[in-house]
Amino acid sequence: MANPLTSTTTPAQQCPQAATETGAAPDVCGASPAPTSGPSTLTWEKPQQNMPQCFVLPERVTLRAPSLHVLSWQSDAAEVVGRLKVLFRPGALPMRPLRALAECHIPGLQRLSDQLGTATSAQPGELAWSTEPDRDRLLAGGTAMTQAWITGALAGIGRARDGDDDSQKAKRAAVREAVQDLQDLLDRKALFVVQTLPGKVYAWSQHANGTTQPGHHFLSYPALPDAMVQVLHGQEILAGNGAMRRVIPRHTQGQAELIGAPVREREGQASSLVVRIDIFSLPSFPQPLIALTLYRKHWVTPRAPDLRQGNLTGYVLGRLAHPWTISAGASPQRLNSEYGELARAYGLDETVSAADLAAQRSGRAEVVLHRHTRCGQRVLTRVSERDRAEAMRNVARLLAPLGLEAWTGVSEIKACGAPTGTAFTALDQDAGQDILPRRARTPGMAGQPDLASDVLVIVHHPSCGAEAARARATIEGSTGDRVTVATLPLLTDGHGAAWQDTVQAIREIDIEQGVLGVLLIAPHGDQASGDRTGADPQAHRSAALQALIRQAQLPGEHLLPLDTGAVDPAGEFHRRLCHAWTHLTRGHHGALDSLDGVPGPSLSVDAPRVVLGFTAIQRDSGQFGRHFVALAFRLCTRTAQGEARLAYEDRTAPHNLRLTPWESPRQILTRLAGASPVTLNSDVNPRQRQAQYQRFVDQTIEGEIAGGESPLVIIDSTHAVNLWPWLADKRIDVENITFGALDHRNMKVLWQRAGLRLVRVRQDNAPQVILGGPVCGAVLPEQASHAGEPAQTCGPTRPAPRLLRVQGCRIPTYLSASSPARPAAGPRPLELSVLLTPPGDDPDQLAGLLGRLSSGHGGHGGGTTLSTPLSFERVIRGYLAAFEDPNLGGGRGGAQ
């Protein structure tokens, strides 16, 4: 393959072919010698400065896309495949085997389209992109792929079955006819057409506001990660982790992935290093950022089994890394044809049972299965700071001949003041006494019972008695006599009227002593009866939370039992208990620790007494269009109290918003209990949805200004950018802050005159950072990371995030980064962009204020890095998700 990146100063060096002719696992290529200058000379073995895991395309390097050959269905073949897709129920056409066959048969394969040419789009029929210059070889590969698909996955699908009615017989006959038509086209060699996209140079330019702009909407984004994986494939970037293998992307986005060889660890566990490559942009930053995320995927072994019910997923690690899936409904003795095709290609046993998959290997490939926890989450762990630094040093050396440079354009901002409280609170060393909600001393909450008489009720499934006892002992040991813990058993058929007795008992305790909250300890429904299989999936989670909120009118949190599949079961349960405890005592009450000192000495005018946060919960639905609920949160810096309000569609007046008053999250949940499920705007008109949301933001801000406040406004563009498009990187214009759906009014002068400050935050769109200097944090006993480095966990000593300013941005932009709080793969930094300040304000200090708010209540919900008061959105999101509204989704409730 031609080198897609060329430099005017550094000649490209070709990497040797990384696979043998027989398709064996790639050998480790010799590392390219390090140049005498440039990014590879960075010494990251013990980093003393902050190093983003990121590379940039310098101005002197141009993007040269190689000639790509597009394999597409001919019109007749596209019609037949489309007919098959219509005959099958949605998602039932066997496309997974076709993807596996494409990876095995198409030479020079670079990417596959997500629908394999069956989607109706601007590029209909496009199936795959390849660098194979020989047209005949490419067509032969596509023909072999289709023949294997017909004789394997499609064979027998249209056969008549006993008991078929007339409509089923007609449908099967139509399927047989379509399959035969496909076979006829194959025999006539009329399936595919090859189109060549000539190699061109697409230089990245800039939008009007300085944000980087791709030179070609398709080639520019995927070409960068594709060029990198071509170099890294077959290389060992971290000693002892084997050669990296490419995963063929099944999309056309700017993402790619490589997986290392399985590493057998202590206690019979196994894992592989994973490198994910993403292309990011930052507002007003002129270059694309090529970010690397490193983490470990854990595999099933006899000593570390998969503990949950559901689909089996994994990889065949051969010449490439081939993902495969076995549906949960498949017979345990029969695997679907996706794995069978890969097994035939690599000489594996295609008749093996699902139980023996993890032991499959040949001289050319081996099989690995994802390991899951009981709650269904894949077991992923972070890579130590030392190992990440070593991997980045090796990657920089390998990429240097391409002209890519390590990005070091960040500088740390020393924010004044101490953190505003603890993001995570451990229930040990009497720390629990410090986080109880100060309801009796909070203005506006008079009449609440004295805190010393509060009761925490633990409702537990019969199979979770040990966990209930552990939780009770932990809480009582850390809070002393300040909280009484009561336990109640949960009926195994926890539906409807069966909840009445439990709810009545809780209400009686609340009347007599005052209930702080209810902690529900129960497995997921599919694990909740007998051998923990076969129960109603929501019987012991959603039904319980609905009953607690609707009937008992009390905050509730769901806590899964001890997960023996976790890396550290006791520590992992303790962490989740900490999250649940913090939510019950803080999140549901809108309570924070003291915000003393927040104003700070460095803001030009009075510090904000009110902080507003805006976000949205959205869901795409084919039947109902796009739905969302508008969320706003308000933090009073004088009282350290948080409030929330929602806007949703008024069913009595369609397309009109119903706004709730400002209330504590607990009061909001109680108010919504009678209105759930709630939706906002079932109309599919995007312009109308945008107008509703923008009006909600405008009216909420206008209300604060009319009340004499000069709020600090934080908006989460991760979820709101589709509703307020001005928030997109390429559209932000700080001189023209407009609501496009509201007559394009420019709000800058009005808001600036009122002293308003506006900051955009964004999640999961920034590179991870290797933090220089010492790493702080509490450590759970007997817990360590994979590489032997002590694992950071939730505790009172968790440090505030490190605030890094991005150099070269016209709009002041920052990354709020911290060390991971637990052994799992750490989140990306929170991105902050200061869009509006009063004259004379220092953007660094304003960003520092938000960083301090992030180190307070933000993050206690299981990994979120959102600044307070946006961190309260997890409470609302979890509640709405528990009610299974088909028109609304997002987030998982419970301390999971």
N, C-alpha and C positions, 0 to 999 in steps of 0.2 A: 504494500500500500504506500502511496506517496505520502510524504510527510506533510500534514495539513498546516503546520505552523512553520513559517520561515522567518528568519531574522536577517536584517541587512548587515548585522555585525557578527553574528555567530552562525557558522554553517551548521545545518542540521546533521545529526549523527543517527544513522539507522540502528534500531535495536534488532538483534538477531531474531529469526522466527522462533516463537516461544512454544511450539508444539511439534511433536514428531509426526512423521507421515502416517503412522498407525493410529494417531489420535491419543497417544498416551498423555498422562498428566504432564504438564510443562516442567521442564528442567529449570533450574535457577540460572538465569543469564548472569554473566559477569557484570558487575556494576561499572558504569562508565567512570573514568577517572575524573576526579574533582578538578574544576578549573582553578587557576591561581587567584581569581577574584570573582566577585558576584555572590549570589545568594547562598551557594553551597558552602561558603566559608564560614557561615554562621555556626557558632558553637552552642548547640542547644542541649548538650548532655545534662547540664545543670543550669537551666535558664535563669538568669538574673533579671530579665526584662520580660514584659508581656509579649507573647508571640501569637498572633492570630494563625489559625490553621488554614492558610489561604495563600493563593497565588494571584498575580495580576498579569495582564497582557500589556507590556510596556508600549509606549507610543512608537518605538522603532520597529516593533514586531507587527506584521500584518497577518491576517487570517486567510490562508489559502485553502479553500475547500477543495478536496480532491474530486475527481470525476466520480460521480455516484450513478449506479445503474439501478433503476427502479423497476422491480418486478411487479406487474399489475395484471389483474384479471382482464381478459378480453371482454367485450360487452356481452357476448352470449354466455360466457362463463360466469360473469358477475350476476347476470339475470338468474342463472340456475342456483348459485350460492345464495342469492337473496331470497329465492323461492324456498329453499331449504330453511333459511332462517325464519321465515314467516310461518312455515308448517310446524316448527318446534315452538314450545312455550318459551317465553323470554329467558335467555341464559342457558337453554338446554342444548343448543347446537354444539357438538363436541369440538370446541375451538382449542382447548388446552392440548389435545394430542396434535393438532395441526401446528401449533407453535413449537412443540418439541420436535416434530418432524422437520420444520423449517430450519431449526438450529442444527439438526443433524445432516441435512441434505443440501442446503443452499450455500455455495462457496462464497467466501469473502463477506459473509453476512455482518452487517453493522447494526441495523435496527429493524424492528418489526412494527407495523402499525398496530394500534391498540385493538382494532376490530378486524385486522387481517384483510382489509379491503372490502369488508361487508357493510361498513358504515356509509351513510349518505352524507357527503361533505363536499368541500370545494375540490378535493382530490379523490374522487371515487375510484374504487378498484385497486388502489395502491396497497400492496401487501408487504413488501420488504425493500430495503435499501442495501446494496452490496457494492464492494469495490472490485469485484471480479470483472476483468475487462473482456473475457471471452464470453460472447453472447450465447454461444451454443452450450457451454458448460453451465451457465446460469439457467437457461431454459431446461436443460436436462435435470438439474437439481430440483427445479420447481415441479417438473413432471414426476420425478421419483417421489417427492413429498406428497403430491396429490394421490398417486397410485396407492401409496401406503395408507393414506387417510381413508380412501374408499374401501380398501380390502380389510382395514383394521377397525377404525372407529365407526364408519358408516355401515359396515357389513351387518346385515341382520336387523337393522333398525326398523325397516319397513315390513318385516315378516308378519304375517297374520298370526294372531294369538287366539286361543280358545276363550270364548266369552266376550269377544269384541262385538259391539253393536254396529249398526250400519254406518254411523258417522265415524267411528274409529277405523272401520275397515276402509272407508273412503280416504281417510287421512293417511293411513299406512300405504295405500295404493299410490297416492300422490307423492309420498316420500320415495317409494321405490322408483317411480317414474323420474323424479328429479335426480336421484343417484345414477340411474342409467343414462340420463342426458349428460351428466358430468363425465361419466365413463366414455361416452361417445365422443365428447369434445377432446378428451385426453387422447383417445385413439387417433383422432384426426390432427393431433398436435395443434389444437386451436384453443388452448387454455389461457396462455399468457402472452403478454407483449412486454418488451423491454424498452425502456426509455432512458437515454443517457443525459444526465445533467453535467455539462462540462465544468471542469474545474475553474473557479474564479477566485478573485481576491475580494473579500468583503471586509473592508475596514470598519471598525466600530466608530460611530460618530457620537454626537451629543444632541439631546433635545434642547429646546429653547432655555430650559432652566438649568442646564449643565449636566443632567443625568445621562448616563451612557445609553446609547441607542444601537441596536444590532444593525449590521449592514444588510442582512437578509433574514426575513422572518422565520425561515425554516433552518437554513444551514448554519447560521451564526451560533445559535444556542447549543445545539447538539454537537457541533464540530469541536468545540473546546473540550468537553469531557471525553468525546470519542478519541481525540488526539492523545489525551493523557492516559486513557486505559490501554491504548495500543502500546505505549511505552512501559507502563507498569505491569501489564500482563506478562506472567512468567518470571517476574522479579521477586526476590525476597526483600521486603522493605523493613522487616523487623526480625532480628535473628531468632531462630527457633520456631517461626510461624509458617515456614514453607512458602512456596511460590504462590503469587496471587493469580486468580483466574477471573476472567471477564464474565459478567452476567449480561447477556444480550438484552438491551433495553426493549421493552415492549410498548414503547411510546415514542413521541418525537419531542420530548421536553429536554431541557438542559440538565439532565441527570444521568449518572452512570454509577455502577457498583462493581467492586471486586471482592472476592472472598479468598481467604488463605486456606491452607491445609488444616485438617483437624489436629488439634494438639491435645494429647491425653494428659490429664492433670491428676492431681492427688484425689484420692477417694473415688476413683473410677469415673470422673467427670471428663467431658471433652468439649472443646469450643474452638472457634476459628476467628481470626482477625477479619474484620469487615472494613473496607474503605468505601465511603460514599462520596461522590463528587456532585456538587450543586453549583449552579451559576446564579449569583445574587447581584442585585443592584442596590445602591444606596442613594437617597435623594441628593441631587446636585453633585454626585461623585462621577467623574468622567470616564471611569474604567469599569469593566465587568469584574466582579470578584469570583474567583474559582475556589470554592471552599471545600475542604476535606473534613469529613467527620469520621472518626475512628472509634469503633466499639467492638465488642465480642458477641457472637451468637453462640448459644450453648446447644449442644446436641444430645439426643437421647442415647443413653448407655444402660446396660443392665443395672448399674448402681444409681443411675439418675434417670428414671423413667418419665414418660409424659403422663401427667396426673389429671388431665382434664378430658372431658368428652368433646368430640368435634372432629373437624377435618384434620387429616394428617398432611403435613407439608414438609418439604425438605428439598434437597438438591442431589443431583448426580454430579459429582465432582470428577470430570474427565478432562478433555481438551479445554472445555469451557465449564462454567458452573451453570447447570441446567435446573431451574426450579420445577417442581412438580407438586401436585395436590391429589390426595385421595379423599373423595367426598365421605362425609360421616355415614351416609346411608349405604355405602357400598359394602358388600359382603366382606368380612374380615379375611376370607380365604381367596378373594379374587380382587386383583388390582385393576384399575381402569387402564385403558390403552395408552395413556400418556406415559406412565412409567414403563409399560411394555415396550414402547417404541425406543425409549432411551436405553432400556436393558438390552435390546437387540443390537443397538448401535455400539454398545461398549462391552458386549460379552457377559452381561450379568444374567442372573437367573430370573426370567420373567414370570415364573410360576410360584415364586416365593410368597408366603403369607405375609400379611401386614405386620404381624408380630416379629418376624425375622428380618425386616427390612434393614434395620440399623447395622446388621452384621454383613451386609452384602458388599463385596468388593471383588475386583478382578485386577489383572495386571495393568489395565488401562483406566480404571475409574473405581470410585467407592461411593456409597450412599450414606447420606446423613439426614437425620430427621430433627426438625425443630423441637426443642424441649419447652414445655409450657408449665406455668404454675396452675394450681387448681382453679384460679379465677379466670383462666384462659389467656393470660398474658405470656408472650414469648419471653424466655429468660435471656435478657441482654445485660451485659455488665460493661462498665467503663474500662478504658485503658488508662493506666497510671500516667501521671504527668511525665515521668522520666521516659516511659516507652513511647508516648506520643511525640516527645521532643526528638527521640532517636529516629522514629519513623519519618517525621517531617524533614529531618536532616538528610536522610537517604532519598526521600522523594525529591527534595530540592536538587540533589546532585543528579538524579536521573533526568529531571525535566530541564536542567540548565541548557543542554544543547538545543532545545526547542525555543529558547529565548524567554521562557516564562521565569518570573522572578517571585521570590517569596515576598509577601506583602507585610511590611512592618510599619505602615502609616497610622499608628495609634500612639497616643501619649496619655499617661495616666493623670487624672485630675484628683488632687488631694482635697476631698470634700471636708468642710469643717464640721465639727460636732460629732456626737456619738450616734450610734444607730437609734432609731425610734422605738425599739423594742426587739423582741426575739421573733424571728420568722417561724422557727420551730421550737416547741417547748417540750422538753423531755420530762417524763413523769418519774423523776428520780431526784435525789438530793434536795427534797423539799421544794423543788422548782414549781410543782403544781400549785402551791399556795400563791404564787405570784401572778398567775394568769387567770384566776377566777374573775368573772365579770363583776365589775364594781357597780352593780345595778342600784344598790341602795344609795350610793353616793353620786349617781349620775343625774344631772338636771333633767327634769321632765319625766323621770321614772319613779316619782314618789309613789308610795303605797305598795311597792314590791316587798315581798318578805325579806327578812334579814338573811344575808348570805349564809350565816352559820347554820340555818335550818334547812338549806336546800338539800334535795335528794337527787341523786343520779340513779335512774332505773335502767338496769340491764335486762333486756328481754332476750332469751337465748333459745335456739333450737335444741331439742333433746340431745343431738349429737355433739353439741358445742359446750357441754358443761365444764370441761377442763379450761377452755378459753375464757368462759365467764368467770370462773374462779381466779384465773390468772389476772384478768382485767380488774376484778374487784380488789384483789390484794395489792396490785400496783397503785390503783387510785387511792385506796385507803391509806396505804403506806406513805404516799407523797402529800396528801392533803390533811391528814390527821382527822380532827373532829370537825373540820370546816364543811365537809360534804359527807352525807350518809349515802351509802350504796345499797340499793335494794335489787334483788334478782327475781325475775319471774320467768317461768318456763313458757315456751311458745308451743301452741298446739300445732301438730303436724299438718292439719288441714286448715291452714291459716287463711280462710276466705270469709268475706262477708260477716255473717252473724257470729261465726266462730271467734271473731275478734272482740265481740262485745264484752265478754267477761274480763279479758286482759285490759281493754281500754277503760272499763269501769274501775278496775283496781288502781290503774295509774291515776285516774282523775280523783279518786278518793285520797290518794297520797298527796296529790297536788293541792287539794283543798286544805288538808291538815298541815302539811309541812312545806309545800312548794317544791315542784319538780324542776330541776335545772334543765333536764333533757333526757331523752331515751336513747340508749345505745342498743341497737339490734345486732346480735351476733348470730349469723346464720349463713350457711353455704348458699351458693347459687342454686336455683330451683332444680337444675339437672343433676345436682349432687345432694339433694335434700331429703331423700327418702331411702331407708334401708341401706343399700350399697351406694347411695347417693346418685342414683340414676332414675330417670323416668318421671320425675315430678314436674308439675307445672313450672316452666322456667321463671315465672315472676311471682310464684305463690308466697315466697318468703322474703321478697325484697320490695317490689313495688306495692303489693297488697299491704305489707306491714307499714311502709312509709305513708301510704295513703290513709290508712286507718289512724296512724299517730297524728298526722297533720289535720286531717278532716274532722276526726271525732274527738281525739284528746286535745287538739289544738296546742301541741307541744312540738318543739324541734326534735328531730330524730336523725340519727346517723347509722348507716349500715356498715358493719365491720365483718369481713370474711374471717373464717376460722384460721387456725395455724396452717400454714402452707408448707408441707414437708418437701415440696419441690423447689423451694427457694434456696438460694445460696446459703443464707443464714436464717432458718425458719423462725427462731426465737427473736432475733433482732429485727427481722422484717415485720413480724406481728407487733412488736413493740413500737416500731415506727408508725404503722398504720393506726395503732391505738393512740399514739400522740396526735396524729392528724385528726382523728375523730374527736378526741378530747378538746383540742383547740377549736374545732368547729362548733362544738356544743357550747363551749364556754365563751367563745369570742365571736365566731363568724355569724351564728344565728342571731346574736344580739347586737351586731354592728359595733362591737367593742374593740378597742385597741389598748395597748399599753400607753403610758404617758407620752405625749408629744412635746414635752418640755424642750425648749430650745430650738424648735423647728424654724421659727422666723429667721434666725441667723442674722449676722451683721452686714451681709454683703448685697442685699437687694436694695435697689435704689429707692423704692417707696415701701409703704407698709407691706409686710409679708401677707400672703393670702390667708384670710380667715376661713375660707371655704375652698375645698378642692372638689371639682366635679369630674366624674369619669363616665365615658360613654362607650358602649359596645352593643352587640346584637347577637342573638342566637338564631342561626339560620339552618335551613334544610332544603335540599332539592328533592322534589317529589314529582315523578312522572304524571301522577294522577292529579295532584293539586297545584302544580307549579312550584314557585319558590315562596317559602314562608319564613317569617322572622318575627321575633319579639324584640322590641327596642328596650334597652336597659340603660338606666342612668343611676349613678351612685354619688352620694355627697358625703364628704368628710368635714366635720367641724374641727378645726385645729385647736380650738379653745377647750373643747370638752372631750376630744379623742373619741367621738361617737360617729358611727357611720350609718347612713340611711340609704334607702333605695326607692326607685319608682320604676314602673313599667308602662309601656304603651302597647295596647293590643286592640284588635278589631272589635268594635261594638256590634254585636250580632243584631241589635235592634236597628242599627243604622249602618249598613254595609259601607266599607271604605272610610269610615270615620274613626278616629282614634279615641280610645278611652284611656285616660291617664290616671294612674293611682296617685294618691298623695305621697309625700315623703314619709316613710315609715321605716322601722327597723326591719332587717331581713325576716325576722320571725313574724312580725306583723304582716309583712307582705305575703309570706307563705300562707298564713291563716286567711287573709283576704282572698287570695287566689284559689283556695281550696274549693270554694263554691263555684268558681268560674272556670275551673280547669275542665277540659283542655282549652287553652287560649291560642289564638292565631292572630296574625296581623296581615291583612290584605291577601285574600286568596286570589285576587286578580293577577293574571300573569303579565300585566303590563309593567315592564321594568321602570319606566318613567314615573308611574304612579307610586310604585314602591319607594323609589328614591325620594319623591316629593314628601311622602308621609314621614320617612325617617328624618329627612333634613328639617322638616317643620318641627318635629319632636326635639331635635337638638337646638334649633333656633329658639323655640318657646322656653325650653328649660333654662338656657343661658340668659335669655331676656328677663325671665323671672328673677334670677339672682341679681342682675344689674339693677332692675327696678327696685329691689329691696336694699340697695345701697352697698352691695358686695362687689368686690373685684376678684372674681374667682380665678383660680388656676384650673384650666380645663385640660383634661387628658383624654384623648380618644384613641381607642384600640383599632387601628386600621386593619388588623388581621381579619376581623369579622365585619368591619363597617365599610371597607373600601368599595364594595359593590353597591352600597346604598348611598355613599357620598363619594363619587368618583374623583373629586378634587384631591382626595388623600393619596392617590397613586403617585409613585415616584415621579413619573414623567409629567404629571399635571400640576404638581404643587407649585404655586406662585405666591410667595409670601407678600407680594405687593397687591395681590388681587385675590383675597380670600372670599370665595363665592359659593353659594348654594345653587348649583346649576339648574336644579329643578324648581327653584323659587325665583325665577326672573333674573338670575345671575346677579343678585345684589352683592356688592363688595362690602364685606363686614369689617375690613381692617380698620378704617378710621373710627367707626363707632366703637368697636371693641377696644382699640388702643386708647381712645379717649376715656373709656371706663376703667382702664387699668387692668384689663384682662390679659392673662398669659395663656398661650395655646401650645401644647406639646403633643406630638403624635408619637405613639408607641406601637411597636410591631414585634410579634413573637415569631420565632422559628424562621427568621430570614437574615441571619447574620452568622458568620463563621464562628466556630468555637475558638476559645482563646486558651493558650497555655500560659497560665498565670505565673509570672516570675516571682522570686522571693519565697519566703517560707509559707507553707500552707497551714492554715489554722482550722480548728474544728474539733468537736467532741468525737470520741471513738467509742463504739460499743465494745464491751468486753468480748474477747474471743472472736473478733471479726476482722478480716483483712481482705484486701482486694486480690485479684488474680495474680498480680505481679509482686505481691508481698508488701506493697505500700499500704499503710493504714487507711482504712476506708472512712470517709467522712459521713457522719450521720446527723440526724436532727438532734440538737441539743442547745442549751442556753448559751454556749460559747460560739455558736456559728457566726462568722464574721460578716460584716456588711459587704455588699457587692463592691467590686472594684470598678470605678468609673473611668472609661477610656474614651478620649475624644478622637474622632476620625479626622485625620489631616487631609486637606484638599477638598473639603465640602464647602460650597457656598452657604448652605443651610447648616447651622451648628448641629452636628449629629454625633451621638455617643453610643457606646456599647456598655451596658451594665452587666458585668460578668462576675461569676463567683464559682468557687470550687463546687463540684457536685456534692449534694447533701447526703447521698446514699450510694451504694455500690453500683446501681444501675447507670446506664449511659446518661451522662449529664445533659441538661438542656442547653440550647444555644443561648447566647446573651440576649437580653432585652435591648432592642434598638430604640433610642430616644432621639427625636428631632424637634428642636426648639423652633417653632414657627412664628411666634408673636410674643413680644415682651414690651413693657413700658419703656420709654426712653431712659437710657442709663443703666438698665438691668444688665447684669453679667450672665450670659447664657450658661457659663460653666457652673455658676453657683445654683442656678435654677435646676440644671440637670442633676447637680449634687443633691438638691432637696428631694428630687424624685428618687434618686438612688437610696436615700435614707428611708423614704416611704416604702421602697421595695424591701428593705431589710426589716420592716416592721411586720404588719399583718400579712403582707404579700408573700406568697410562697408556702403558706402552711397547708395548702390543699393538695399536697402530693406532687409538687414539682413546678407549679406555676411561678413565673417570675414577674407577674403583673404588679405594677405599683398600686398601692392603696390609694383610693378606695376601689379601684377596678378589681382587686383581689376578691372582693365580696361576690363577684359574679358567679363563682363556682358554687356558692350556696344555692342561688336561684337556678342555675343550670342543672345541678344535680336533682333538684326537686322536680323541675319540669320533665326531665328525662325519665323520672320514676313513674310518671303517669302515663307513659306509653301513648302519647298523643300521636296518631299517624301523620299529622300535619306539622309536627314540630320535633326537632331532635337536637342533639349536640351534648357532649359531655356525658360522663358516667357518674352517677351519684355514689355516695358512700366513700368511706376511707379505705380506698383500695390501692 
